[in-house]
């Protein structure tokens, strides 16, 4: 599973909208949707923010570990 699926699953499991997560990241909903689809790579600054938002490790999001 790649990080695009993980960030979508984390968002859906948290009952967050793309618009909400985009606002936390300081980007548009359209750009965040592109991250989830894999059309754009997720910048490291956004990865760090998502780790904090979901209280998880970057290893989990990147698929380097199976546990949150």
C-alpha positions in Angstrom: 0.0 0.0 0.0 1.5 3.4 -0.9 1.2 6.6 1.1 -1.7 7.9 -1.1 -4.0 5.2 0.2 -2.7 5.6 3.7 -3.4 9.3 3.8 -6.9 8.8 2.4 -7.6 6.0 4.9 -6.4 8.1 7.8 -8.6 11.0 6.7 -11.7 8.8 6.2 -11.1 7.0 9.5 -11.0 10.4 11.3 -14.1 11.5 9.5 -12.3 14.5 8.0 -13.1 16.1 4.7 -10.5 16.8 2.1 -11.3 20.5 2.6 -10.6 20.3 6.3 -7.3 18.5 5.9 -6.3 21.0 3.2 -7.0 23.9 5.5 -4.8 22.3 8.2 -2.0 22.0 5.6 -2.6 25.5 4.3 -3.3 24.4 0.8 -6.4 24.1 -1.4 -8.8 21.1 -1.4 -7.9 20.6 -5.1 -4.2 20.3 -4.3 -4.9 17.9 -1.4 -7.0 15.7 -3.6 -4.0 15.6 -6.0 -1.9 14.3 -3.1 -4.4 11.5 -2.4 -4.6 10.5 -6.0 -0.8 10.6 -6.4 -0.9 13.2 -9.1 1.4 15.4 -7.0 4.0 14.3 -4.4 3.3 15.2 -0.8 5.8 17.8 0.4 7.8 16.9 3.6 6.3 19.8 5.5 2.8 18.4 4.8 3.9 14.9 5.8 5.0 16.3 9.1 1.7 18.1 9.6 -0.3 15.0 8.7 1.8 12.9 11.3 0.8 15.5 14.0 -2.8 15.6 12.8 -3.3 11.9 12.9 -0.8 11.2 15.8 1.1 8.7 13.7 4.6 8.2 12.4 6.0 9.1 9.0 7.1 5.5 8.8 3.5 4.4 8.9 2.3 6.9 6.3 5.2 6.0 4.0 4.6 2.3 4.4 7.8 1.6 6.2 6.0 0.1 9.2 2.6 -1.5 9.6 1.7 0.1 13.0 0.5 3.6 13.6 
